[in-house]
Amino acid sequence: MFMFEDEANIVQDREDLVAILKMRFGEVPPQVTERIYEIKSYDSLERLILVASNVPSLSVFLEELEEGQDSFKILGDRFDPIKGQLEGGSKIEK
């Protein structure tokens, strides 16, 4: 892949990640969006897209966002999207 294609994919993944968060949890705080746009690793963005799609609450996503590039496991009850819906945790927690 060419360098400009890599950058285009990273930009698209950032936008996709923010869109998933908005669909799942409502309005995304500006500081979260800024933090997402600071990520330059394609692999980290891909992982966070999976995380955003599966966590029961925004607070769990934020914990994973702070884990950085070294985190790679996505398993356990923390990543059960149904659990959040059953407990009413689908909206942004302030």
ABEGO torsion letter per residue (X at the ends): XBAAAAAAAAAAAAAAAAAAAAAAAEBBBAAAAAAAAABABAAAAAAAAAAAAABABAAAAAAAAAAEAABABBBEAAABAAAAAAAGAABBBX
